[in-house]
Amino acid sequence: MRAVPFIGGFALSLSAFLCSGQQTETKKDEKVVVEGKALETALPQPDSTTENAITVGGQKVAYRAVAGVITVGSSDSLDTMLGLDGQLLPDSGMNPPDPKKPEDAPATARMFYAAYFKKDAVAATRPVIFLYNGGPGSSTMWLHMGAFGPRRIVTEEIAHPPGAPYTIADNKDSLLDVADLVFIDAPGTGFSRVLGKDGAKAFYGVDQDAHAFERFIRRFLTKYDRWNSPRYLFGESYGTPRSAVLSAILKNVDLNGIVLLSTILSFDNSVDEPRWNPGVDQAYALALPTYAATAFYHHKLATQPAALEPFLTEVENFALGEYETALLAGSTLPEAQRQAVAQKLHDYTGLPVAYLLKANLRVEGGEFSKTIQDPEGLTTGRLDTRFSGPPLDPLSEGAEYDPQSRAVSSAYTTAINQYLRTELKYGKNQTYKPNNYGDGAWDLRHHAPNGPPAGYAEGGLNVMPDLATAMKLNPKMRILVTGGYFDLATPFYEGVYEMHHLPIPQDLQKNISYQYYESGHMVYLNETTLSHFHDDVAKFVRETESGK
């Protein structure tokens, strides 16, 4: 089994969810057992407030930054009994926890955030964007230090950079020109901490996680008097299913818009290891355009197309047409048609016809990454297939690591630790956790709106009904779907497919727009692409902030 690299984006495998050995088998009538205990008992550091200024698009933006934590309860009833400081309210009717046994206290989560507020702006009506990465179990250091924070880490786009010292520079593409920004670390990541009895079980799961973010947002709107501000969600990778679930449970908090970066809402569409989900073949078809983009980039095609996007349109038509039809036929596919499809796949991917036939026309993402540049002795990236690196085992069946993940992780970890401690003055003597992988299993059970109870329905996680419900209940809400053509973790065409299969009235499809870039999972690594990304998101906010 190939190792699935973890990063700020998608870190999922269908056969071994969280591939650090944390498989959890469940039945409908069983409970997911999650190991977890209190990580910290001391009171958190008080909020730290600093001021600075940045120039975005030629406009100087003076801002106030607040780094701190907001404590949320593990249930709505507990949450209402907590003050904004995380302490039990005097009239809660609950006894304070025994200081000698903090592990017996009710489960809560201290959620760390860094918020940026433009000075001299009308705060009550200025848009506010809540941003978070995915994993699940990743901190938000990626979006914070790479995309839209006022400062960003500078890395080489498609190569492993030299070691420290790294360059942390002003971010001319921060979104502070159009909105106030709130970067949130999920429970148990960054400086966020899970506390109390069965804390990990209370927060490490699809629904548990979304409810924590919902309670955080409500508390944030109260703390900063932002209830009448235009509101947006921005999630990357697993942050996109989080946004779908969150949008459906944020009752009476209508959103102006949601930005989905590197989207996956139905896990049956993952190309990581669909072999363990036989009979559900569309993952192979939805990944084919990314395979083709990769072959185009690395010049693996017999005839190099003149331009990428027209070529991808041709591949998309084949993927959901002749190719998907062949996959659906299974063992009844005539041999002549099998040979023809293999030849066409070769034309679009550069993979040998014999290899494609041996794979029964079904090549997983890790196998593609290992094979496409194997003649050159290289493994191809997963989060960004433009990256390459030497294989750990030249004889392995699939890629054993992600060259892109390894290339940037050290730089981002350094940047967030340096920036938060020296510039935002927060986190002295605390450990910043880039992720919480290994802290506990993730509960994949999900209760869709008006659907069967969590764990009752068969099949993989699918939160498309959640986003559809949110769109139907709030028909003015807009969706911006974004991603990179070279992303093999959440292939771009997968996102397009899912949006066009949302169970919504046809008229609501007009509320969805798309922007894709010649980049990978983290579209913001390249400064030129980041500038285009900024302009597209800024335009989306300006067009929707009035709520009309």
VEXPASE-660161 format. One record per residue (C-alpha): residue number from 1; residue in one letter; x, y, z. Coordinates in Angstrom, 1 decimal. Example, Ala and Ser with C-alpha at 12.3 -4.5 7.8 and 13.67 -1.06 7.14 Angstrom:
<rs>
[r 1 a [12.3 -4.5 7.8]],
[r 2 s [13.7 -1.1 7.1]],
</rs>
This chain:
<rs>
[r 1 m [0.0 0.0 0.0]],
[r 2 r [1.5 3.4 -0.9]],
[r 3 a [1.8 6.1 1.7]],
[r 4 v [-0.5 9.0 1.3]],
[r 5 p [1.3 12.3 2.1]],
[r 6 f [-0.4 14.7 4.4]],
[r 7 i [-0.4 18.4 3.8]],
[r 8 g [-2.7 21.3 4.1]],
[r 9 g [-4.9 19.8 1.5]],
[r 10 f [-6.3 16.4 0.8]],
[r 11 a [-4.8 13.5 2.7]],
[r 12 l [-7.4 10.7 2.1]],
[r 13 s [-7.2 7.1 0.9]],
[r 14 l [-10.3 5.1 0.5]],
[r 15 s [-8.8 1.8 1.7]],
[r 16 a [-6.8 3.3 4.6]],
[r 17 f [-8.2 6.5 5.8]],
[r 18 l [-5.4 8.5 7.4]],
[r 19 c [-2.8 6.1 6.2]],
[r 20 s [-0.8 6.2 9.4]],
[r 21 g [-2.3 2.9 10.5]],
[r 22 q [-5.5 4.3 11.9]],
[r 23 q [-8.0 2.2 10.0]],
[r 24 t [-11.3 2.0 11.8]],
[r 25 e [-13.9 -0.6 10.7]],
[r 26 t [-17.5 0.1 11.8]],
[r 27 k [-20.9 -1.3 11.4]],
[r 28 k [-24.2 0.5 11.7]],
[r 29 d [-24.7 -0.4 15.3]],
[r 30 e [-21.1 0.2 16.5]],
[r 31 k [-19.5 3.3 17.8]],
[r 32 v [-16.2 4.7 16.4]],
[r 33 v [-13.6 4.4 19.2]],
[r 34 v [-11.2 7.3 19.2]],
[r 35 e [-8.3 7.6 21.6]],
[r 36 g [-7.8 11.0 23.0]],
[r 37 k [-7.1 12.9 26.2]],
[r 38 a [-6.6 16.4 27.4]],
[r 39 l [-3.6 18.0 25.8]],
[r 40 e [-3.3 21.1 27.9]],
[r 41 t [-4.9 22.4 31.1]],
[r 42 a [-3.3 25.8 31.6]],
[r 43 l [-5.3 28.9 30.6]],
[r 44 p [-4.5 30.1 27.1]],
[r 45 q [-2.4 33.1 26.3]],
[r 46 p [-4.5 36.3 26.1]],
[r 47 d [-5.2 37.7 22.7]],
[r 48 s [-2.4 39.5 21.1]],
[r 49 t [-3.2 42.7 19.0]],
[r 50 t [-0.7 44.3 16.7]],
[r 51 e [-1.0 46.8 13.9]],
[r 52 n [0.7 47.0 10.5]],
[r 53 a [0.1 48.1 6.9]],
[r 54 i [0.4 46.5 3.5]],
[r 55 t [0.1 47.6 -0.1]],
[r 56 v [-2.3 45.5 -2.2]],
[r 57 g [-2.9 46.5 -5.8]],
[r 58 g [-1.3 49.8 -5.3]],
[r 59 q [-3.6 50.5 -2.3]],
[r 60 k [-2.2 50.9 1.2]],
[r 61 v [-4.2 48.9 3.7]],
[r 62 a [-3.6 49.6 7.4]],
[r 63 y [-4.9 46.8 9.5]],
[r 64 r [-5.2 45.4 13.0]],
[r 65 a [-4.2 41.8 13.6]],
[r 66 v [-5.6 39.8 16.5]],
[r 67 a [-4.2 36.3 17.4]],
[r 68 g [-6.0 34.4 20.0]],
[r 69 v [-8.4 31.5 20.8]],
[r 70 i [-12.1 31.1 21.0]],
[r 71 t [-13.3 28.1 23.1]],
[r 72 v [-16.3 26.1 21.8]],
[r 73 g [-18.3 23.4 23.5]],
[r 74 s [-18.7 19.9 22.1]],
[r 75 s [-22.5 20.3 22.0]],
[r 76 d [-24.9 23.2 21.5]],
[r 77 s [-26.1 23.0 25.1]],
[r 78 l [-22.6 23.1 26.5]],
[r 79 d [-21.6 25.9 24.1]],
[r 80 t [-24.4 28.2 25.4]],
[r 81 m [-23.1 27.7 29.0]],
[r 82 l [-19.6 29.1 28.1]],
[r 83 g [-18.6 32.7 28.0]],
[r 84 l [-16.4 34.1 25.3]],
[r 85 d [-13.5 33.4 27.6]],
[r 86 g [-14.3 29.7 27.5]],
[r 87 q [-15.2 29.7 31.2]],
[r 88 l [-18.6 28.4 32.5]],
[r 89 l [-21.1 31.3 32.9]],
[r 90 p [-22.1 32.0 36.5]],
[r 91 d [-25.7 31.0 35.8]],
[r 92 s [-24.9 27.9 33.8]],
[r 93 g [-26.1 25.6 36.6]],
[r 94 m [-23.0 23.4 36.1]],
[r 95 n [-20.3 22.8 38.6]],
[r 96 p [-16.8 24.0 37.6]],
[r 97 p [-14.5 21.1 36.7]],
[r 98 d [-12.2 19.7 39.4]],
[r 99 p [-8.8 21.4 38.7]],
[r 100 k [-7.2 18.2 39.9]],
[r 101 k [-9.0 16.2 37.3]],
[r 102 p [-9.2 18.4 34.1]],
[r 103 e [-9.5 15.2 32.0]],
[r 104 d [-13.0 14.7 33.5]],
[r 105 a [-14.2 18.1 32.4]],
[r 106 p [-16.8 18.3 29.5]],
[r 107 a [-15.0 18.3 26.1]],
[r 108 t [-14.2 21.7 24.7]],
[r 109 a [-11.9 22.9 21.9]],
[r 110 r [-9.8 26.1 22.0]],
[r 111 m [-9.7 27.1 18.4]],
[r 112 f [-6.8 29.4 17.5]],
[r 113 y [-7.3 32.1 14.9]],
[r 114 a [-5.5 35.0 13.3]],
[r 115 a [-7.9 37.8 12.3]],
[r 116 y [-7.0 40.8 10.2]],
[r 117 f [-9.3 43.9 10.3]],
[r 118 k [-8.8 46.9 8.0]],
[r 119 k [-8.5 50.0 10.0]],
[r 120 d [-10.8 53.0 9.3]],
[r 121 a [-13.4 50.7 7.6]],
[r 122 v [-17.1 50.4 8.4]],
[r 123 a [-16.6 47.1 10.3]],
[r 124 a [-20.3 46.3 10.6]],
[r 125 t [-20.8 46.0 6.8]],
[r 126 r [-17.3 45.0 5.6]],
[r 127 p [-17.1 41.5 4.3]],
[r 128 v [-15.4 38.9 6.5]],
[r 129 i [-14.0 35.6 5.1]],
[r 130 f [-13.4 32.6 7.3]],
[r 131 l [-10.5 30.5 5.8]],
[r 132 y [-9.3 27.0 6.7]],
[r 133 n [-7.3 24.2 5.2]],
[r 134 g [-8.2 20.5 5.2]],
[r 135 g [-6.5 17.2 5.8]],
[r 136 p [-8.7 16.4 7.7]],
[r 137 g [-6.4 17.3 10.6]],
[r 138 s [-4.3 20.1 9.0]],
[r 139 s [-3.7 23.5 10.4]],
[r 140 t [-4.3 26.6 8.2]],
[r 141 m [-0.7 27.6 7.9]],
[r 142 w [-0.9 26.9 4.1]],
[r 143 l [-3.6 29.5 3.2]],
[r 144 h [-2.3 31.8 5.9]],
[r 145 m [1.3 31.9 4.9]],
[r 146 g [0.9 31.0 1.2]],
[r 147 a [-2.3 32.6 -0.2]],
[r 148 f [-4.0 35.6 1.4]],
[r 149 g [-2.4 36.6 4.7]],
[r 150 p [-0.6 39.9 4.7]],
[r 151 r [2.7 38.1 4.8]],
[r 152 r [3.7 35.0 2.7]],
[r 153 i [6.5 32.5 2.4]],
[r 154 v [8.4 32.7 -0.9]],
[r 155 t [9.2 29.2 -2.3]],
[r 156 e [10.2 27.9 -5.7]],
[r 157 e [7.1 26.8 -7.6]],
[r 158 i [8.1 23.4 -8.9]],
[r 159 a [11.3 22.6 -7.1]],
[r 160 h [12.5 21.7 -3.6]],
[r 161 p [13.9 25.0 -2.2]],
[r 162 p [17.2 25.3 -0.3]],
[r 163 g [17.0 25.1 3.5]],
[r 164 a [16.6 28.0 5.9]],
[r 165 p [16.8 30.9 6.0]],
[r 166 y [13.6 31.3 4.0]],
[r 167 t [12.1 34.6 2.8]],
[r 168 i [8.9 35.9 4.4]],
[r 169 a [7.7 38.9 2.3]],
[r 170 d [4.8 41.3 2.2]],
[r 171 n [1.9 39.7 0.2]],
[r 172 k [0.8 42.1 -2.5]],
[r 173 d [-2.1 39.6 -3.2]],
[r 174 s [-3.6 39.5 0.2]],
[r 175 l [-7.4 39.7 0.2]],
[r 176 l [-7.3 42.5 2.8]],
[r 177 d [-8.2 44.9 0.0]],
[r 178 v [-11.8 43.5 -0.2]],
[r 179 a [-12.5 41.8 3.1]],
[r 180 d [-11.4 41.2 6.7]],
[r 181 l [-9.8 37.7 7.0]],
[r 182 v [-10.0 35.1 9.7]],
[r 183 f [-7.6 32.1 9.5]],
[r 184 i [-8.8 29.3 11.7]],
[r 185 d [-6.9 26.2 12.9]],
[r 186 a [-9.0 23.1 13.3]],
[r 187 p [-9.3 21.6 16.8]],
[r 188 g [-6.0 19.9 17.7]],
[r 189 t [-4.0 21.7 15.1]],
[r 190 g [-1.8 24.8 15.2]],
[r 191 f [-2.3 26.4 18.6]],
[r 192 s [-5.8 24.9 18.8]],
[r 193 r [-6.2 22.4 21.6]],
[r 194 v [-8.8 19.7 22.4]],
[r 195 l [-9.6 19.4 26.2]],
[r 196 g [-11.7 17.4 28.5]],
[r 197 k [-13.3 13.9 28.6]],
[r 198 d [-13.2 12.2 25.2]],
[r 199 g [-12.1 15.4 23.5]],
[r 200 a [-10.7 13.8 20.4]],
[r 201 k [-13.9 11.8 19.9]],
[r 202 a [-16.0 14.9 20.4]],
[r 203 f [-14.2 16.9 17.6]],
[r 204 y [-12.4 14.5 15.2]],
[r 205 g [-15.1 13.6 12.7]],
[r 206 v [-17.0 15.0 9.8]],
[r 207 d [-20.0 16.3 11.8]],
[r 208 q [-18.2 17.0 15.0]],
[r 209 d [-15.6 19.2 13.1]],
[r 210 a [-18.3 21.1 11.2]],
[r 211 h [-20.2 21.9 14.4]],
[r 212 a [-17.0 23.2 16.1]],
[r 213 f [-16.5 25.6 13.2]],
[r 214 e [-20.2 26.6 13.3]],
[r 215 r [-19.9 27.5 17.0]],
[r 216 f [-16.6 29.3 16.4]],
[r 217 i [-18.2 31.5 13.7]],
[r 218 r [-21.1 32.4 15.8]],
[r 219 r [-18.9 33.3 18.7]],
[r 220 f [-16.6 35.3 16.5]],
[r 221 l [-19.5 37.3 15.0]],
[r 222 t [-20.6 38.0 18.6]],
[r 223 k [-17.1 38.9 19.9]],
[r 224 y [-16.4 41.4 17.1]],
[r 225 d [-19.9 42.7 16.5]],
[r 226 r [-19.9 41.3 12.9]],
[r 227 w [-23.4 39.9 12.7]],
[r 228 n [-24.4 42.2 9.9]],
[r 229 s [-21.2 41.8 7.8]],
[r 230 p [-21.3 39.9 4.4]],
[r 231 r [-20.0 36.4 5.3]],
[r 232 y [-17.9 34.0 3.3]],
[r 233 l [-16.4 30.5 3.7]],
[r 234 f [-13.1 29.6 2.1]],
[r 235 g [-12.0 26.0 2.3]],
[r 236 e [-9.2 24.2 0.6]],
[r 237 s [-9.2 20.4 -0.1]],
[r 238 y [-10.9 18.7 2.9]],
[r 239 g [-11.9 22.3 3.7]],
[r 240 t [-14.4 21.9 0.8]],
[r 241 p [-16.5 19.1 2.3]],
[r 242 r [-16.2 21.0 5.6]],
[r 243 s [-17.6 24.1 3.9]],
[r 244 a [-20.5 22.0 2.4]],
[r 245 v [-21.5 20.6 5.8]],
[r 246 l [-20.9 23.9 7.6]],
[r 247 s [-23.0 25.8 5.1]],
[r 248 a [-26.0 23.5 5.8]],
[r 249 i [-25.8 23.7 9.6]],
[r 250 l [-25.2 27.5 9.9]],
[r 251 k [-28.9 28.0 10.4]],
[r 252 n [-30.1 31.6 10.3]],
[r 253 v [-26.6 32.7 9.2]],
[r 254 d [-27.0 33.2 5.5]],
[r 255 l [-23.7 33.2 3.6]],
[r 256 n [-23.0 35.6 0.7]],
[r 257 g [-20.7 33.1 -0.9]],
[r 258 i [-18.4 30.0 -0.6]],
[r 259 v [-15.0 29.6 -2.3]],
[r 260 l [-14.0 26.0 -2.9]],
[r 261 l [-10.3 25.4 -3.6]],
[r 262 s [-9.3 21.9 -4.8]],
[r 263 t [-12.7 20.3 -4.4]],
[r 264 i [-13.9 16.9 -3.4]],
[r 265 l [-17.4 16.4 -2.0]],
[r 266 s [-17.9 12.7 -2.7]],
[r 267 f [-15.1 10.4 -1.6]],
[r 268 d [-16.1 7.8 -4.2]],
[r 269 n [-14.5 10.1 -6.7]],
[r 270 s [-11.0 9.9 -5.2]],
[r 271 v [-8.5 8.3 -7.5]],
[r 272 d [-6.1 7.5 -4.6]],
[r 273 e [-7.0 3.8 -4.3]],
[r 274 p [-10.3 3.1 -6.1]],
[r 275 r [-9.2 -0.5 -6.4]],
[r 276 w [-10.8 -1.1 -3.0]],
[r 277 n [-14.1 0.2 -4.3]],
[r 278 p [-14.6 -2.0 -7.4]],
[r 279 g [-17.6 -1.4 -9.5]],
[r 280 v [-17.5 2.3 -8.9]],
[r 281 d [-15.2 3.4 -11.8]],
[r 282 q [-15.9 7.1 -12.3]],
[r 283 a [-12.8 8.1 -10.3]],
[r 284 y [-10.6 6.8 -13.1]],
[r 285 a [-12.6 8.9 -15.7]],
[r 286 l [-12.5 12.0 -13.6]],
[r 287 a [-8.8 11.8 -13.1]],
[r 288 l [-8.0 11.3 -16.8]],
[r 289 p [-7.9 15.0 -17.6]],
[r 290 t [-5.3 15.5 -14.9]],
[r 291 y [-3.3 12.6 -16.3]],
[r 292 a [-3.5 14.3 -19.7]],
[r 293 a [-2.4 17.7 -18.3]],
[r 294 t [0.6 16.0 -16.6]],
[r 295 a [1.6 14.2 -19.8]],
[r 296 f [1.2 17.5 -21.7]],
[r 297 y [3.5 19.3 -19.1]],
[r 298 h [6.2 16.6 -19.2]],
[r 299 h [6.0 16.2 -23.0]],
[r 300 k [5.0 12.6 -22.8]],
[r 301 l [2.5 12.7 -25.7]],
[r 302 a [3.3 11.4 -29.1]],
[r 303 t [1.9 14.6 -30.6]],
[r 304 q [2.2 17.7 -28.4]],
[r 305 p [-1.0 19.8 -28.5]],
[r 306 a [-0.7 23.4 -29.2]],
[r 307 a [-2.4 24.6 -26.0]],
[r 308 l [-3.5 22.9 -22.8]],
[r 309 e [-7.1 23.9 -22.3]],
[r 310 p [-8.5 22.9 -25.8]],
[r 311 f [-6.7 19.6 -25.3]],
[r 312 l [-8.3 19.1 -21.9]],
[r 313 t [-11.8 19.7 -23.3]],
[r 314 e [-11.2 16.9 -25.8]],
[r 315 v [-10.0 14.6 -23.0]],
[r 316 e [-13.0 15.4 -20.9]],
[r 317 n [-15.4 14.5 -23.7]],
[r 318 f [-13.6 11.1 -24.1]],
[r 319 a [-13.5 10.5 -20.3]],
[r 320 l [-17.2 10.7 -19.7]],
[r 321 g [-18.1 9.3 -23.1]],
[r 322 e [-16.2 6.4 -24.6]],
[r 323 y [-13.9 5.7 -21.6]],
[r 324 e [-16.7 5.7 -19.0]],
[r 325 t [-18.8 3.5 -21.2]],
[r 326 a [-15.9 1.0 -21.5]],
[r 327 l [-15.4 1.0 -17.7]],
[r 328 l [-19.1 0.4 -17.0]],
[r 329 a [-19.1 -2.6 -19.4]],
[r 330 g [-16.7 -4.4 -17.1]],
[r 331 s [-15.9 -8.0 -18.3]],
[r 332 t [-18.5 -7.7 -21.1]],
[r 333 l [-16.3 -5.1 -23.0]],
[r 334 p [-15.4 -6.5 -26.4]],
[r 335 e [-11.7 -7.1 -26.9]],
[r 336 a [-11.5 -4.9 -29.9]],
[r 337 q [-13.0 -2.0 -28.0]],
[r 338 r [-10.7 -2.7 -25.1]],
[r 339 q [-7.7 -2.4 -27.4]],
[r 340 a [-9.1 0.8 -28.9]],
[r 341 v [-9.7 2.5 -25.6]],
[r 342 a [-6.2 1.5 -24.4]],
[r 343 q [-4.7 3.1 -27.5]],
[r 344 k [-6.7 6.3 -26.9]],
[r 345 l [-5.6 6.3 -23.2]],
[r 346 h [-2.0 6.0 -24.4]],
[r 347 d [-2.6 9.0 -26.8]],
[r 348 y [-3.8 11.1 -23.9]],
[r 349 t [-1.5 10.0 -21.1]],
[r 350 g [1.7 8.7 -22.7]],
[r 351 l [1.4 5.5 -20.6]],
[r 352 p [2.4 2.3 -22.6]],
[r 353 v [-0.5 0.4 -24.2]],
[r 354 a [0.7 -2.8 -22.7]],
[r 355 y [0.7 -1.2 -19.2]],
[r 356 l [-2.8 0.1 -19.7]],
[r 357 l [-4.1 -3.3 -20.8]],
[r 358 k [-2.4 -5.0 -17.8]],
[r 359 a [-4.1 -2.5 -15.5]],
[r 360 n [-7.5 -3.3 -17.1]],
[r 361 l [-7.8 0.3 -18.3]],
[r 362 r [-7.8 1.4 -14.6]],
[r 363 v [-4.7 3.3 -13.3]],
[r 364 e [-4.8 4.8 -9.8]],
[r 365 g [-3.2 8.1 -8.9]],
[r 366 g [-0.2 6.6 -7.1]],
[r 367 e [0.4 4.2 -10.0]],
[r 368 f [0.3 7.0 -12.5]],
[r 369 s [2.7 9.1 -10.4]],
[r 370 k [5.2 6.2 -10.2]],
[r 371 t [5.0 5.3 -13.9]],
[r 372 i [4.7 8.4 -16.0]],
[r 373 q [8.3 9.5 -15.5]],
[r 374 d [9.7 6.1 -14.5]],
[r 375 p [12.0 5.9 -17.6]],
[r 376 e [13.8 9.0 -16.3]],
[r 377 g [14.1 7.5 -12.9]],
[r 378 l [11.6 10.0 -11.4]],
[r 379 t [8.5 10.0 -9.2]],
[r 380 t [5.8 12.5 -10.1]],
[r 381 g [4.1 14.7 -7.6]],
[r 382 r [0.6 14.1 -6.2]],
[r 383 l [-0.4 17.6 -5.0]],
[r 384 d [1.3 19.1 -8.0]],
[r 385 t [2.2 16.7 -10.9]],
[r 386 r [4.8 19.2 -12.2]],
[r 387 f [7.0 18.3 -9.3]],
[r 388 s [9.4 15.4 -9.6]],
[r 389 g [11.8 13.5 -7.3]],
[r 390 p [13.8 10.3 -7.1]],
[r 391 p [11.8 7.2 -6.2]],
[r 392 l [12.4 5.7 -2.7]],
[r 393 d [12.1 2.2 -4.3]],
[r 394 p [12.6 2.0 -8.0]],
[r 395 l [10.7 -1.3 -8.1]],
[r 396 s [7.6 -0.1 -6.2]],
[r 397 e [4.2 -0.4 -7.8]],
[r 398 g [3.1 3.2 -6.9]],
[r 399 a [4.5 6.4 -5.6]],
[r 400 e [5.8 6.2 -2.0]],
[r 401 y [5.9 9.9 -1.3]],
[r 402 d [4.9 13.2 -2.8]],
[r 403 p [7.8 15.3 -4.0]],
[r 404 q [5.6 18.5 -3.9]],
[r 405 s [4.7 17.9 -0.2]],
[r 406 r [8.3 17.3 0.8]],
[r 407 a [9.4 20.4 -1.2]],
[r 408 v [7.3 23.0 0.7]],
[r 409 s [6.4 21.6 4.1]],
[r 410 s [9.6 22.6 5.9]],
[r 411 a [9.4 26.2 4.5]],
[r 412 y [5.7 26.6 5.6]],
[r 413 t [6.3 25.1 9.0]],
[r 414 t [9.2 27.5 9.5]],
[r 415 a [7.3 30.5 8.3]],
[r 416 i [4.2 30.0 10.5]],
[r 417 n [6.3 29.5 13.6]],
[r 418 q [8.5 32.6 12.9]],
[r 419 y [5.6 34.8 11.8]],
[r 420 l [3.2 34.1 14.7]],
[r 421 r [5.8 34.4 17.4]],
[r 422 t [7.8 37.4 16.1]],
[r 423 e [5.2 39.5 14.3]],
[r 424 l [1.9 38.6 15.8]],
[r 425 k [3.5 38.1 19.3]],
[r 426 y [1.6 34.9 20.0]],
[r 427 g [2.6 31.4 21.0]],
[r 428 k [5.6 31.8 23.3]],
[r 429 n [6.6 28.5 24.8]],
[r 430 q [3.8 26.7 22.9]],
[r 431 t [4.1 24.1 20.2]],
[r 432 y [2.5 24.9 16.9]],
[r 433 k [1.2 21.6 15.4]],
[r 434 p [1.2 21.7 11.5]],
[r 435 n [-1.3 18.8 11.8]],
[r 436 n [-2.8 16.3 14.3]],
[r 437 y [-2.3 13.2 12.1]],
[r 438 g [-1.9 10.3 14.5]],
[r 439 d [-3.8 11.9 17.4]],
[r 440 g [-6.9 9.8 16.7]],
[r 441 a [-9.0 8.2 14.0]],
[r 442 w [-11.4 10.4 12.0]],
[r 443 d [-15.1 9.6 12.3]],
[r 444 l [-16.4 9.4 8.7]],
[r 445 r [-20.0 8.9 9.7]],
[r 446 h [-22.2 11.8 8.5]],
[r 447 h [-25.8 12.8 9.0]],
[r 448 a [-26.9 14.7 5.8]],
[r 449 p [-29.7 17.2 6.0]],
[r 450 n [-33.0 15.3 6.2]],
[r 451 g [-31.1 12.1 5.6]],
[r 452 p [-30.7 8.9 7.6]],
[r 453 p [-28.8 8.9 10.9]],
[r 454 a [-25.1 9.0 10.8]],
[r 455 g [-23.6 5.6 10.1]],
[r 456 y [-26.9 4.2 8.8]],
[r 457 a [-26.5 4.7 5.0]],
[r 458 e [-24.1 2.5 3.1]],
[r 459 g [-21.4 4.0 0.8]],
[r 460 g [-18.6 6.5 1.0]],
[r 461 l [-18.8 10.0 2.5]],
[r 462 n [-20.8 12.3 0.2]],
[r 463 v [-21.6 15.8 1.3]],
[r 464 m [-23.1 17.0 -2.0]],
[r 465 p [-26.6 16.9 -0.4]],
[r 466 d [-25.4 19.3 2.3]],
[r 467 l [-24.2 22.0 -0.2]],
[r 468 a [-27.3 21.4 -2.3]],
[r 469 t [-29.5 22.0 0.8]],
[r 470 a [-27.6 25.2 1.7]],
[r 471 m [-28.1 26.5 -1.9]],
[r 472 k [-31.8 25.7 -1.9]],
[r 473 l [-32.4 27.3 1.5]],
[r 474 n [-30.4 30.3 0.5]],
[r 475 p [-30.9 30.8 -3.3]],
[r 476 k [-28.9 34.0 -3.3]],
[r 477 m [-25.7 32.3 -2.1]],
[r 478 r [-23.0 32.0 -4.8]],
[r 479 i [-20.3 29.4 -5.2]],
[r 480 l [-16.8 29.9 -6.7]],
[r 481 v [-15.1 26.6 -7.6]],
[r 482 t [-11.3 26.8 -8.1]],
[r 483 g [-8.4 24.5 -8.6]],
[r 484 g [-5.3 23.5 -10.5]],
[r 485 y [-5.0 21.4 -13.7]],
[r 486 f [-2.0 19.5 -12.2]],
[r 487 d [-3.7 18.5 -8.9]],
[r 488 l [-3.8 14.7 -8.6]],
[r 489 a [-5.1 14.7 -5.0]],
[r 490 t [-8.4 16.4 -5.9]],
[r 491 p [-8.5 16.3 -9.7]],
[r 492 f [-10.0 19.4 -11.1]],
[r 493 y [-12.6 17.6 -13.3]],
[r 494 e [-13.9 15.8 -10.2]],
[r 495 g [-15.0 19.2 -8.9]],
[r 496 v [-16.7 20.1 -12.1]],
[r 497 y [-18.5 16.8 -12.2]],
[r 498 e [-19.7 17.1 -8.6]],
[r 499 m [-21.1 20.6 -9.1]],
[r 500 h [-23.0 19.5 -12.2]],
[r 501 h [-24.5 16.6 -10.2]],
[r 502 l [-25.7 18.6 -7.2]],
[r 503 p [-29.4 17.8 -6.5]],
[r 504 i [-30.5 21.4 -7.1]],
[r 505 p [-32.9 23.0 -9.5]],
[r 506 q [-31.3 23.8 -12.9]],
[r 507 d [-31.8 27.5 -12.3]],
[r 508 l [-29.4 27.4 -9.3]],
[r 509 q [-26.6 26.2 -11.5]],
[r 510 k [-26.1 29.8 -12.5]],
[r 511 n [-25.0 30.6 -9.0]],
[r 512 i [-21.9 28.4 -9.5]],
[r 513 s [-18.8 29.8 -11.3]],
[r 514 y [-15.4 28.2 -12.1]],
[r 515 q [-11.8 29.3 -12.3]],
[r 516 y [-9.0 26.9 -13.0]],
[r 517 y [-5.3 27.5 -13.3]],
[r 518 e [-2.1 26.0 -14.7]],
[r 519 s [-1.0 25.0 -11.2]],
[r 520 g [-1.4 22.2 -8.6]],
[r 521 h [-3.4 21.6 -5.5]],
[r 522 m [-1.9 24.8 -3.9]],
[r 523 v [-2.6 27.2 -6.7]],
[r 524 y [-1.0 30.0 -4.8]],
[r 525 l [2.6 28.7 -4.9]],
[r 526 n [3.3 30.7 -8.0]],
[r 527 e [3.1 34.5 -7.6]],
[r 528 t [1.7 35.1 -11.0]],
[r 529 t [-1.0 32.5 -10.5]],
[r 530 l [-1.7 33.9 -7.0]],
[r 531 s [-2.3 37.3 -8.5]],
[r 532 h [-4.9 35.9 -10.9]],
[r 533 f [-6.4 33.9 -8.0]],
[r 534 h [-6.6 37.0 -5.9]],
[r 535 d [-8.3 39.0 -8.7]],
[r 536 d [-10.9 36.2 -9.2]],
[r 537 v [-11.8 35.9 -5.5]],
[r 538 a [-11.8 39.7 -5.1]],
[r 539 k [-14.2 40.0 -8.0]],
[r 540 f [-16.4 37.3 -6.5]],
[r 541 v [-16.6 39.1 -3.2]],
[r 542 r [-17.3 42.5 -4.8]],
[r 543 e [-20.1 41.0 -6.9]],
[r 544 t [-21.8 39.2 -4.0]],
[r 545 e [-21.2 41.4 -0.9]],
[r 546 s [-24.5 43.3 -1.4]],
[r 547 g [-26.4 40.0 -1.0]],
[r 548 k [-28.3 40.6 -4.2]],
</rs>
